């Protein structure tokens, strides 16, 4: 009976659960049906499903909570729930009428409707999220508070009306003090310390190190090329001969080399003729990677620090560009909404190239095309950091915005057009330059200039020169927005404002130096914010003040009998980085002279004084500068060179590393150049034990010997000075022991003596602190110092000599086999056998327990299965 009772109770329980499940399922279906009915309900049914009016709440905060007078605080306010229409879709108009009230320490109040920090909304209007962020600058010391109110309001659209109740936020307290406060939101504190000149860093740079922008910067297009990129179709503001960020190499140390194409002397039947080296201009450096055009219609990506080729892709690169993020992309529902965040400030790097009328944007990480625009304009100039480009299309000056493009059809991005002006000579004007501030677009026809508004294409000014201007004798200055024109008759330079067209100054004449009058604009100029630097064919570089046009300094020429001007001329190829000017001096490949004149070189000049810091033979033509490196191609051998600091290795050896206290220890080792170029076969042949690290003052001669095939040096190898090595020890008590400083020899080796005065184990360290040519390195080892041996120990050898003949008696040891006790060994295990058998019941008991548990579990499973079957029946 009890068993049947239990079964019946179980059936009732199961049936009740089944009924509840059915009811729950029915309820869920009913709810879904009601939801669908509500979703498709007409506005007349607005009262259904929406509780009217909607209760709201508000919150406000200030950061930081402690600020100084005159500093700007960040204020955030928001409401709940977020504004929606009747169907709970986002309402992009947000809430309105929000009023904040700041209560000052004296009780007076400052009330107003804040404007959201995006600048896209009316005063008191929230974003679609129901939030506003804005900035506030308190004007007195003391305790402040802030709160806000929002009035009752209706949100009405085609779906119906939602009534939102008013709300008053919390009151937030903050403190204002007299002294400035250092905080992240106020001034970026704590600031990331910049690495010093001997601290190595690499890409990618952690976003925590915001201040490191000062030493890192991409090189988006080198106007430095054999045929000049000054008038490149895709340069615009992107192209420049000046790298404002980071250092430049202070010696000619070669980090790595890479063959570009056949170059150098042909030899044999061709006598002194050399291979022709065409220009593959277009060097770009992005994120520590060098991207450059190579033969056969390709470009390659190379690691800037190692020279390793990362990938090769088809195409020819025109420039690099950073395209800005678009805040509109945050909204997938309505393109008219702008949400508050930094999304509109992020940038994405691209390589830019064209194929006919197709504009291609390429990922610099792998060389793949990310976006292609068809029917594109020709001869347009891009503006880095923007979506903008300007050029001439169908006889009109044209403004273009990539963010306006629809369906990748380039013409849909045109924002305005203006007919081209008529020139006095009848020539069609060409696009000359775009101001750095992207305010003015300049057109030219050699001796005429026009300035147009970049915003709407309206004419701002026009200028007609009263002196003759030869072709390629005008350029614009990067970052300063000046136009420089060379008067070839008076041999003077004229400076005009790109913004107004006004003449600012005229330089003194260079007519006293006949060859200087032959200056042309083939990448023979650069500038910073203070000076204009002109490389002249008379073998000098002249610095002119950009405010006045006065000459600041002029460099000394390098004498030579290889050239008709009796000096090594500067004709083309100048760039500037880190306070140094890097100029190509020598033969101009554009003239196709063969045999090629000797003594072409890279010259490094101090931009402050005009003094020559060093020269590097080999005809290296500078193309790009970034992250402390200068990249160039040699006209003498067709090789690409990277100039800059390289890695080193320091070794330390103590041959007798266990010595007596007071003995002299010889510590030796070497410091070797571990740059990729030093590991090549040619370098190993010259230095089979490793290329030594050499002193900065002897670097350029050493590079000339090692990589540039200087015939005189190959027959008479140089003996350069080495580098300093500092040796220190730590004695057994943990005290630092200065050992000394020494200098490596021309093979990179060093040696120094050391006399330890304490017993125990010493730690010995050799440190090379780095130079302008090398990164630091170090190495360590250990030395064991034992007590000194006393002189009395010399008499002791007499003691063992008389007893030595008695030692053979030990041969009697073989008699040990007579030991008869071995047979007794089998008797020992006999008493132990019962002990081993006594352990077996323990093992059986454990097995029995395990078996019993298993049987019990099996029984339980069987019982449960039996009841389950009975219940189903």
C-alpha positions in Angstrom: 0.0 0.0 0.0 2.7 2.4 0.9 4.5 1.7 -2.3 1.3 2.4 -4.4 0.7 5.5 -2.4 4.2 6.8 -3.2 3.8 6.0 -6.8 0.5 7.9 -7.0 1.9 10.9 -5.3 4.8 10.9 -7.7 2.4 10.8 -10.7 0.4 13.7 -9.3 3.7 15.7 -8.8 4.8 14.9 -12.4 1.5 15.9 -13.8 1.4 19.1 -11.9 4.9 20.0 -13.2 3.7 19.1 -16.8 0.7 21.3 -16.4 2.8 24.2 -15.1 5.1 23.8 -18.0 2.2 23.9 -20.4 0.9 27.0 -18.7 4.3 28.7 -18.7 4.7 27.9 -22.4 1.2 29.2 -23.2 2.0 32.4 -21.2 5.2 32.9 -23.1 3.5 32.5 -26.4 0.8 34.9 -25.3 3.4 37.5 -24.3 5.2 37.2 -27.6 1.9 37.7 -29.4 1.1 40.7 -27.4 4.6 42.1 -28.0 4.1 41.7 -31.8 0.7 43.4 -31.5 2.3 46.3 -29.6 5.1 46.5 -32.1 2.7 47.0 -35.0 0.1 49.0 -33.1 -0.9 52.4 -34.6 -0.3 55.7 -32.8 -3.9 55.7 -31.6 -3.0 52.8 -29.3 -0.1 54.8 -27.7 -1.6 54.4 -24.2 -1.1 50.6 -24.5 2.2 49.2 -23.0 3.8 52.6 -22.2 3.4 53.8 -18.7 2.6 57.5 -18.9 4.3 59.7 -17.7 7.8 58.2 -17.6 9.6 58.8 -14.4 13.2 60.1 -14.8 16.3 60.6 -12.7 19.5 62.5 -13.2 23.1 62.3 -12.1 26.1 64.7 -12.4 29.8 64.5 -11.6 32.9 66.7 -11.8 36.5 65.5 -12.4 38.8 65.9 -10.9 37.3 66.7 -7.5 40.3 68.9 -6.6 41.4 71.6 -9.1 43.1 74.9 -9.2 41.6 78.3 -9.9 41.6 78.9 -13.6 41.9 75.2 -14.5 39.2 73.5 -16.5 37.1 70.7 -15.0 35.3 68.0 -16.9 31.6 67.8 -16.1 29.4 64.8 -17.1 25.6 64.6 -16.6 23.1 62.0 -17.7 19.5 60.9 -17.2 17.7 57.6 -16.9 16.0 56.3 -18.8 17.5 57.2 -22.1 15.2 59.1 -24.5 13.3 56.8 -26.8 10.2 57.0 -28.9 7.0 55.0 -28.3 8.6 51.9 -29.9 11.7 52.1 -27.6 13.9 53.1 -30.5 16.6 55.7 -29.8 15.4 59.3 -30.1 18.3 61.2 -31.6 17.0 64.6 -30.6 17.7 63.8 -27.0 16.2 65.7 -24.1 16.1 69.4 -24.0 16.0 72.2 -21.5 18.7 70.9 -19.2 20.0 73.6 -16.9 23.0 73.2 -14.6 23.6 75.3 -11.5 27.0 75.8 -9.9 26.9 77.0 -6.3 30.0 79.0 -5.4 31.8 79.1 -2.0 30.0 82.4 -1.2 26.6 81.0 -2.0 26.1 82.8 -5.3 25.0 80.6 -8.3 26.0 80.3 -11.9 23.1 78.8 -13.9 23.1 78.1 -17.6 22.3 75.5 -20.3 25.5 73.7 -21.2 26.5 72.9 -24.7 27.7 69.3 -25.3 31.4 69.0 -25.9 30.9 67.6 -29.4 29.5 71.0 -30.5 26.7 69.2 -32.4 23.8 70.1 -30.1 21.9 73.1 -28.9 22.4 74.5 -25.4 20.7 72.2 -22.9 20.2 69.5 -25.4 21.5 66.0 -24.6 23.0 63.4 -26.9 20.8 60.5 -27.9 22.0 58.7 -24.8 20.5 61.4 -22.6 24.0 62.7 -21.6 26.0 65.9 -21.9 29.7 66.4 -21.2 31.1 69.9 -21.0 33.9 71.9 -19.4 33.8 74.5 -16.6 36.4 76.8 -15.2 35.9 77.9 -11.6 37.0 81.4 -10.7 37.5 81.3 -6.9 38.9 79.2 -4.1 36.6 77.1 -1.8 34.0 74.4 -1.8 31.8 74.2 -4.9 28.7 72.2 -5.8 26.7 71.5 -8.9 23.4 70.0 -9.9 21.0 70.1 -12.8 17.3 70.1 -13.6 15.4 68.9 -16.6 11.8 70.0 -17.3 8.9 67.8 -18.2 8.7 67.2 -21.9 7.1 65.1 -24.6 8.9 63.1 -27.3 6.6 62.8 -30.3 7.1 61.2 -33.6 5.2 59.0 -36.0 5.1 56.2 -33.5 3.3 58.2 -30.8 4.0 60.4 -27.8 6.0 59.6 -24.7 5.7 62.0 -21.7 8.8 62.3 -19.5 8.6 63.7 -16.0 11.0 66.4 -14.8 13.9 65.5 -12.6 16.5 67.1 -10.4 19.9 65.5 -10.2 22.1 64.8 -7.2 24.3 67.6 -5.9 28.0 67.0 -6.5 30.7 68.6 -4.4 34.2 69.6 -5.5 37.1 71.7 -4.2 39.0 74.6 -5.8 42.4 75.6 -4.5 44.8 78.5 -5.2 47.6 76.3 -6.5 47.5 74.4 -9.8 46.6 70.8 -9.5 48.5 68.2 -11.6 46.0 65.6 -12.8 45.4 63.6 -15.9 42.3 65.4 -17.1 43.8 68.8 -16.4 47.3 68.5 -17.9 48.0 64.9 -18.6 49.9 64.3 -15.4 51.8 62.1 -14.6 53.8 62.7 -17.8 55.7 59.9 -19.5 59.4 60.6 -19.3 61.0 60.6 -22.7 63.7 57.9 -23.2 67.1 59.5 -23.1 69.5 59.2 -26.1 70.9 55.9 -24.9 67.5 54.2 -24.1 66.3 52.0 -26.9 62.6 52.0 -27.8 60.6 50.5 -30.7 57.1 50.4 -32.3 54.4 50.0 -31.4 54.5 52.7 -28.7 52.3 52.1 -25.7 49.4 54.5 -25.7 50.3 55.2 -22.0 53.3 57.2 -23.3 51.4 60.1 -24.7 54.3 62.5 -24.5 56.4 60.3 -26.8 54.9 61.9 -29.8 57.7 64.4 -29.5 60.3 61.9 -30.7 58.2 59.7 -33.0 56.6 60.7 -36.3 55.8 59.0 -39.6 57.4 60.1 -42.9 54.5 60.2 -45.3 56.3 61.2 -48.5 59.8 62.1 -49.3 60.0 65.0 -51.7 63.7 64.1 -51.6 64.2 62.1 -54.8 66.5 62.2 -57.8 63.8 63.9 -59.9 62.2 65.9 -57.1 58.9 65.3 -55.6 58.2 69.1 -55.1 55.5 68.9 -57.7 54.2 65.4 -57.0 50.5 65.0 -57.8 49.8 63.6 -54.4 52.0 65.6 -52.1 50.1 68.5 -50.8 50.5 69.1 -47.1 51.7 65.5 -46.8 55.0 66.1 -48.5 57.9 67.8 -46.7 61.6 67.8 -46.4 61.5 68.3 -42.7 60.8 65.8 -40.0 59.8 67.9 -36.9 59.8 64.9 -34.5 62.6 62.8 -33.1 66.4 62.9 -33.4 68.7 62.4 -36.4 71.9 60.3 -36.6 74.9 62.3 -35.3 77.4 59.9 -37.0 77.5 58.1 -40.3 77.1 54.6 -38.7 75.4 52.3 -41.1 72.8 50.1 -39.5 71.8 47.9 -42.5 72.1 47.7 -46.2 69.9 46.3 -48.9 70.3 45.8 -52.6 67.8 47.9 -54.6 68.9 47.0 -58.1 72.0 46.5 -60.3 74.4 49.4 -59.6 78.0 50.5 -59.6 80.7 49.8 -62.1 79.9 47.4 -65.0 83.6 46.5 -65.5 85.4 44.5 -68.2 84.8 45.7 -71.7 82.7 48.6 -70.5 85.6 50.4 -68.9 84.6 53.0 -66.4 80.9 53.0 -67.2 78.4 52.3 -64.5 74.9 50.9 -64.4 72.1 53.4 -64.7 70.2 53.8 -61.5 66.7 55.1 -62.1 64.6 56.8 -59.4 62.0 54.8 -57.5 60.9 57.7 -55.3 58.1 57.4 -52.8 59.7 56.3 -49.5 57.2 56.2 -46.6 57.8 55.4 -43.0 54.8 54.4 -40.9 54.9 52.7 -37.5 58.6 51.9 -37.8 58.2 50.3 -41.2 59.8 51.6 -44.4 57.6 51.2 -47.5 59.4 52.0 -50.8 58.8 51.4 -54.5 61.1 48.9 -56.1 61.6 47.7 -59.7 59.0 45.8 -61.7 56.0 47.8 -60.5 56.2 46.7 -56.9 56.6 48.1 -53.5 58.0 46.5 -50.4 57.8 46.9 -46.6 61.0 46.8 -44.6 61.5 46.8 -40.9 63.3 50.1 -40.2 65.6 48.7 -37.5 66.6 45.4 -39.1 66.2 45.8 -42.8 64.2 42.7 -43.0 61.7 42.6 -45.9 58.3 42.0 -44.4 56.3 41.8 -47.6 56.2 42.7 -51.3 53.1 43.8 -53.1 52.2 45.0 -56.6 51.7 48.7 -57.3 53.6 52.0 -56.9 53.1 54.1 -53.7 52.5 57.8 -54.1 52.5 58.7 -50.4 51.2 57.7 -46.9 48.3 59.3 -45.3 46.4 59.2 -42.0 42.6 59.3 -42.4 40.6 60.5 -39.5 37.9 58.5 -37.7 34.3 59.5 -38.2 32.1 60.1 -35.2 29.1 59.4 -37.3 30.2 55.8 -37.6 29.1 55.3 -34.0 25.5 55.3 -35.0 24.3 52.5 -37.2 20.7 53.7 -37.2 20.9 57.3 -38.2 23.9 59.0 -39.9 22.9 62.4 -38.6 23.7 61.6 -35.0 27.0 62.5 -33.4 27.9 60.8 -30.1 30.4 62.0 -27.6 33.6 60.1 -27.5 37.1 60.2 -29.0 35.9 58.1 -32.0 36.1 61.1 -34.2 39.7 61.6 -33.3 41.3 58.3 -34.0 43.3 57.9 -37.2 44.0 55.0 -39.6 47.2 54.9 -41.7 47.1 54.1 -45.3 49.4 53.9 -48.3 47.9 55.9 -51.2 48.3 55.0 -54.9 46.4 55.4 -58.1 45.8 53.2 -61.1 44.4 55.2 -63.9 41.4 57.0 -62.4 41.1 54.6 -59.5 42.2 55.8 -56.1 43.5 52.9 -53.8 44.0 53.0 -50.1 46.3 50.3 -49.0 46.9 48.7 -45.5 50.6 49.4 -44.7 50.7 46.3 -42.5 50.2 43.8 -45.3 49.9 45.7 -48.6 46.3 44.8 -49.3 43.9 47.2 -50.8 41.3 48.3 -48.3 39.3 50.7 -50.4 39.1 51.7 -54.0 37.4 54.8 -55.4 36.5 54.8 -59.1 36.4 57.7 -61.6 38.9 59.6 -59.5 40.4 63.0 -60.3 44.0 63.3 -61.6 46.5 65.7 -60.2 44.9 66.1 -56.8 46.8 66.8 -53.6 45.8 65.0 -50.4 45.8 66.7 -47.0 47.1 64.4 -44.2 44.9 64.0 -41.2 41.8 64.9 -43.1 39.4 63.4 -45.7 40.1 66.4 -48.0 41.8 66.7 -51.3 42.1 69.5 -53.8 42.9 69.6 -57.5 41.8 70.5 -61.0 39.1 68.6 -62.8 37.2 69.5 -66.0 38.7 73.0 -66.0 37.7 73.8 -62.4 39.5 74.1 -59.1 37.8 71.4 -57.1 37.3 70.6 -53.4 36.7 67.0 -52.4 35.7 65.2 -49.2 36.1 61.4 -48.9 33.5 61.2 -46.1 30.9 62.4 -48.6 31.6 59.6 -51.2 28.7 57.3 -51.9 29.2 53.8 -53.3 32.9 54.3 -53.8 32.1 56.7 -56.7 34.8 59.4 -56.4 32.8 62.3 -58.0 30.1 62.0 -55.3 32.7 63.4 -52.9 33.0 66.7 -54.7 32.1 69.6 -52.3 32.6 72.6 -54.6 34.1 73.7 -57.9 35.4 77.1 -59.1 36.4 78.0 -62.7 40.1 78.4 -63.2 41.4 81.9 -63.6 42.7 83.3 -66.9 46.5 83.8 -66.9 48.3 86.7 -68.6 50.3 84.2 -70.6 47.4 82.0 -71.6 48.8 79.0 -69.8 46.4 76.9 -67.7 47.1 77.3 -64.0 48.3 74.3 -62.0 47.9 73.4 -58.3 50.9 74.8 -56.5 50.4 74.2 -52.8 47.9 74.0 -49.9 48.6 75.8 -46.6 49.3 73.8 -43.6 46.3 75.2 -41.8 44.2 74.1 -44.8 42.8 77.6 -45.3 44.3 78.5 -48.7 44.9 76.7 -52.0 47.5 78.3 -54.3 47.5 78.0 -58.1 50.4 79.2 -60.3 51.5 79.7 -63.9 55.2 80.4 -63.2 55.0 84.2 -62.6 51.4 84.4 -61.5 49.8 83.1 -58.2 46.2 82.9 -57.0 45.0 82.1 -53.5 41.6 80.4 -53.0 39.6 79.6 -50.0 39.8 75.8 -49.2 36.4 76.0 -47.6 34.3 77.2 -50.6 36.7 77.9 -53.5 36.3 81.7 -53.4 39.2 83.8 -54.7 41.2 85.4 -51.8 44.1 87.1 -53.6 46.1 87.1 -56.8 49.7 88.0 -57.4 51.7 88.9 -60.6 55.4 88.9 -60.3 57.3 91.8 -62.0 60.6 89.8 -62.5 61.3 86.8 -64.6 60.9 83.4 -63.0 62.4 80.3 -64.6 60.8 76.9 -64.4 61.2 75.0 -61.1 62.3 78.0 -59.0 59.4 78.4 -56.6 58.3 76.2 -53.6 56.3 76.4 -50.4 57.6 76.0 -46.9 56.1 73.3 -44.7 54.5 74.4 -41.4 55.1 78.1 -42.1 52.8 78.7 -45.1 55.2 80.9 -47.2 55.9 80.9 -50.9 59.5 81.3 -51.9 60.4 82.4 -55.4 63.9 82.8 -56.9 64.7 85.8 -59.0 67.3 84.3 -61.3 68.3 87.7 -62.7 69.0 89.4 -59.3 69.8 86.1 -57.7 67.5 86.9 -54.7 64.8 85.0 -53.0 61.4 86.5 -52.5 59.0 85.4 -49.7 55.2 85.8 -49.9 52.4 84.8 -47.6 50.3 81.9 -48.7 47.4 83.3 -46.6 47.4 86.9 -48.0 49.7 86.9 -51.0 51.7 89.8 -49.5 55.4 90.0 -50.0 57.2 89.5 -46.7 60.9 90.0 -47.6 63.6 89.8 -50.2 67.0 88.2 -49.5 70.4 89.6 -50.3 71.8 88.7 -53.7 73.8 85.6 -54.2 75.4 87.0 -57.4 78.8 87.2 -55.7 79.0 83.4 -56.1 78.4 82.6 -59.8 77.5 79.0 -59.3 74.9 79.9 -56.6 72.9 81.7 -59.2 72.2 78.3 -60.9 70.0 77.2 -58.0 66.9 75.2 -58.9 64.1 73.8 -56.7 65.0 70.1 -57.3 64.6 69.3 -53.6 67.4 71.6 -52.7 65.7 73.3 -49.8 64.1 72.6 -46.4 62.9 74.6 -43.4 61.9 74.6 -39.8 59.8 77.1 -38.0 62.7 79.6 -37.8 64.8 79.3 -40.9 64.9 78.4 -44.5 67.8 76.3 -45.6 69.0 76.5 -49.3 71.5 74.0 -50.8 73.4 75.8 -53.5 75.5 74.6 -56.5 78.5 76.6 -55.2 78.9 73.9 -52.5 77.4 75.9 -49.6 74.2 75.7 -47.7 72.7 79.1 -46.7 70.3 79.6 -43.8 67.8 82.5 -44.1 65.6 83.8 -41.2 62.0 83.3 -42.2 60.9 86.5 -40.4 63.4 88.8 -42.1 65.1 87.0 -44.9 68.5 87.8 -43.4 71.3 85.2 -43.7 71.9 83.4 -40.4 74.9 81.3 -41.5 76.5 79.8 -44.6 78.4 76.5 -44.6 81.9 76.0 -45.9 82.3 74.3 -49.3 84.2 71.0 -49.7 87.0 71.4 -52.3 87.2 69.0 -55.3 88.7 68.8 -58.7 86.1 66.4 -60.0 83.6 69.2 -60.7 83.7 72.3 -62.9 82.9 74.6 -59.9 86.0 73.3 -58.0 83.9 72.2 -55.1 81.4 69.3 -54.4 78.1 70.9 -55.4 74.7 70.7 -53.8 72.2 70.2 -56.5 69.4 68.1 -55.1 68.4 66.0 -52.1 68.0 67.8 -48.7 66.1 66.8 -45.6 66.2 67.9 -42.0 65.6 66.1 -38.7 66.7 66.4 -35.1 68.5 69.8 -35.7 70.6 68.3 -38.5 70.5 68.9 -42.2 71.3 65.9 -44.4 72.3 67.0 -47.9 73.4 65.0 -50.9 76.5 66.6 -52.4 78.0 65.6 -55.7 77.0 64.3 -59.1 73.4 64.8 -60.2 72.1 61.6 -61.7 69.7 63.6 -63.8 72.6 64.7 -66.0 73.5 61.1 -66.9 77.3 61.7 -66.9 79.4 58.6 -67.3 81.9 57.9 -65.9 80.2 59.2 -62.8 82.3 61.9 -61.0 83.8 60.8 -57.7 83.3 62.2 -54.2 79.5 62.2 -54.1 78.7 62.1 -50.4 76.1 62.6 -47.7 76.9 65.7 -45.6 75.5 66.3 -42.1 75.4 70.0 -41.1 74.4 71.5 -37.7 71.3 73.5 -38.4 72.1 75.9 -35.6 75.7 76.8 -36.6 76.2 75.6 -40.1 79.2 73.5 -39.1 79.7 70.2 -40.9 79.3 67.4 -38.4 80.4 64.6 -40.7 80.5 63.4 -44.3 79.8 59.9 -45.5 81.2 58.8 -48.8 79.3 56.5 -51.1 76.9 58.9 -52.8 74.0 58.2 -50.4 71.0 60.2 -51.4 68.7 60.9 -48.4 65.0 59.9 -48.9 63.3 59.7 -45.6 63.9 60.4 -41.9 62.1 58.9 -38.9 62.7 57.5 -35.4 66.3 58.5 -35.4 67.2 57.0 -38.7 67.9 58.4 -42.2 67.2 56.2 -45.3 69.0 56.8 -48.6 70.1 55.1 -51.8 73.6 55.2 -53.2 74.1 56.3 -56.8 77.5 54.4 -56.7 76.3 50.9 -55.9 72.5 50.7 -56.1 72.3 49.8 -52.4 69.8 51.2 -49.9 71.4 52.3 -46.6 69.9 52.9 -43.2 72.0 55.3 -41.1 71.6 55.4 -37.3 72.4 53.7 -34.0 73.0 50.0 -33.9 73.1 47.3 -31.3 76.3 46.0 -29.7 77.5 43.1 -27.6 79.9 43.3 -24.7 81.8 40.2 -23.5 83.8 39.6 -20.3 86.2 36.7 -19.6 88.3 35.8 -16.5 90.6 33.0 -17.5 91.6 32.1 -13.9 88.3 32.6 -12.1 89.6 31.0 -8.8 92.5 33.0 -7.3 94.1 33.6 -4.0 93.5 36.8 -2.2 95.9 39.5 -3.3 96.7 37.9 -6.6 96.3 39.9 -9.9 93.4 38.9 -12.1 93.3 39.7 -15.8 89.8 40.7 -17.0 89.3 40.9 -20.7 86.6 41.0 -23.4 85.3 42.9 -26.4 82.6 45.3 -27.6 81.3 44.4 -31.1 78.9 45.9 -33.5 75.9 43.7 -33.9 74.1 45.8 -36.5 72.6 43.7 -39.4 75.1 45.2 -41.8 78.0 44.0 -39.6 76.8 40.4 -39.9 77.0 40.3 -43.6 79.5 38.1 -45.4 81.7 41.0 -46.6 82.0 42.4 -43.1 82.9 38.9 -41.7 85.7 38.5 -44.2 87.3 41.8 -43.1 86.6 41.0 -39.4 86.3 37.2 -38.9 86.1 37.7 -35.1 83.4 40.3 -35.3 83.2 44.0 -36.4 84.5 46.2 -33.6 82.6 49.1 -32.1 84.6 52.2 -32.9 84.7 55.8 -31.6 82.3 58.3 -33.0 85.2 60.5 -34.3 86.5 57.7 -36.4 83.2 56.3 -37.5 82.9 57.9 -41.0 86.4 56.7 -42.1 85.6 53.3 -40.7 82.2 53.1 -42.6 84.0 54.2 -45.8 86.4 51.3 -45.4 83.9 48.7 -44.3 81.0 49.4 -46.7 82.0 52.0 -49.4 85.0 50.2 -50.9 87.4 53.1 -50.3 90.4 51.8 -52.3 93.0 53.6 -50.3 91.6 52.3 -47.0 91.2 48.7 -48.3 95.0 48.6 -49.1 95.8 50.4 -45.8 93.1 49.5 -43.3 92.4 52.1 -40.7 93.1 51.6 -37.0 90.2 53.4 -35.4 89.9 54.3 -31.7 87.6 52.0 -29.7 84.9 52.7 -27.1 85.1 53.0 -23.4 84.3 50.1 -21.1 83.6 50.5 -17.4 84.3 47.5 -15.1 82.8 47.3 -11.6 82.6 44.5 -9.0 80.5 43.6 -6.1 82.4 42.0 -3.3 81.1 39.1 -1.0 79.7 41.7 1.4 77.6 43.4 -1.3 79.9 46.5 -1.6 80.5 48.0 -5.0 84.1 47.9 -6.0 85.2 50.2 -8.9 87.7 48.3 -11.0 88.4 50.9 -13.7 87.6 52.2 -17.2 89.5 51.2 -20.3 89.2 51.7 -24.1 88.8 48.9 -26.6 91.4 48.7 -29.4 90.9 48.7 -33.1 89.7 45.1 -33.0 87.2 45.8 -30.3 89.2 44.1 -27.5 89.9 45.4 -24.0 91.9 44.2 -20.9 92.3 45.4 -17.4 94.0 44.1 -14.1 92.2 43.7 -10.8 93.5 42.7 -7.4 90.8 41.4 -5.1 91.3 42.1 -1.3 88.5 40.0 0.1 87.8 36.3 0.1 84.6 35.0 -1.3 82.8 35.3 -4.6 82.8 38.6 -6.6 80.3 39.6 -9.3 82.2 41.4 -12.1 80.4 43.5 -14.7 81.6 45.2 -17.9 79.4 48.1 -19.2 79.5 49.9 -22.5 77.3 53.0 -22.0 76.6 53.6 -25.7 77.6 56.5 -28.0 75.9 58.4 -30.8 76.6 55.4 -33.0 75.7 52.5 -30.8 73.2 51.4 -28.2 74.6 50.3 -24.8 75.4 46.7 -23.8 76.9 44.9 -20.8 78.1 41.5 -19.6 78.9 39.9 -16.3 80.8 37.0 -14.7 82.0 35.8 -11.3 85.4 35.5 -9.5 86.1 33.2 -6.6 88.8 34.5 -4.2 90.3 32.0 -1.7 92.6 32.6 1.2 96.3 33.1 0.3 98.5 30.0 0.9 101.1 30.5 3.8 104.8 30.1 3.1 105.2 27.3 5.9 103.2 24.9 3.8 106.4 24.3 1.7 108.1 22.1 4.4 105.2 19.5 4.6 106.2 17.3 1.5 108.7 15.2 3.7 105.9 13.5 5.8 104.3 11.2 3.2 107.6 10.0 1.6 108.8 7.3 4.3 105.3 5.7 4.6 104.7 5.3 0.9 106.5 1.8 0.6 104.1 0.4 3.2 101.1 1.2 1.1 101.5 -1.9 -1.1 100.4 -3.9 1.9 96.9 -2.9 0.9 97.1 -5.6 -1.7 96.2 -8.0 1.0 92.6 -6.7 0.6 91.8 -9.4 -2.0 91.7 -11.8 1.0 88.3 -10.4 1.8 86.6 -13.1 -0.2 87.4 -15.5 2.7 84.5 -13.9 4.6 82.2 -16.8 5.1 79.4 -14.6 6.4 78.0 -14.2 2.9 76.1 -17.5 2.9 74.3 -16.2 6.0 72.7 -13.5 4.0 69.9 -15.7 2.7 68.9 -16.5 6.3 68.1 -12.8 7.0 65.0 -12.6 4.8 63.5 -15.7 6.5 62.3 -13.9 9.7 61.1 -11.0 7.5 58.8 -13.2 5.3 56.0 -13.4 7.8 56.0 -9.6 8.0 55.5 -9.2 4.2 52.7 -11.8 4.2 51.1 -9.9 7.0 50.6 -6.9 4.7 48.6 -8.7 2.1 45.3 -8.7 4.1 45.6 -4.9 4.2 45.6 -4.8 0.4 42.7 -7.3 0.2 40.7 -5.2 2.7 41.1 -2.1 0.6 40.0 -3.9 -2.5 37.0 -5.3 -0.6 35.9 -1.8 0.5 36.2 -0.5 -3.1 34.2 -3.5 -4.4 31.5 -3.0 -1.7 31.1 0.7 -2.5 30.8 -0.1 -6.2 28.1 -2.7 -5.5 26.2 -0.3 -3.4 26.3 2.4 -6.1 25.1 -0.2 -8.7 22.2 -1.2 -6.4 21.1 2.4 -5.9 21.2 3.0 -9.7 19.1 -0.2 -10.2 16.5 0.9 -7.6 16.1 4.3 -9.2 15.7 2.8 -12.6 13.1 0.3 -11.4 10.9 3.0 -9.9 11.3 5.1 -13.0 10.0 2.2 -15.1 7.1 1.5 -12.8 6.0 5.1 -12.8 6.0 5.2 -16.6 3.7 2.1 -16.6 
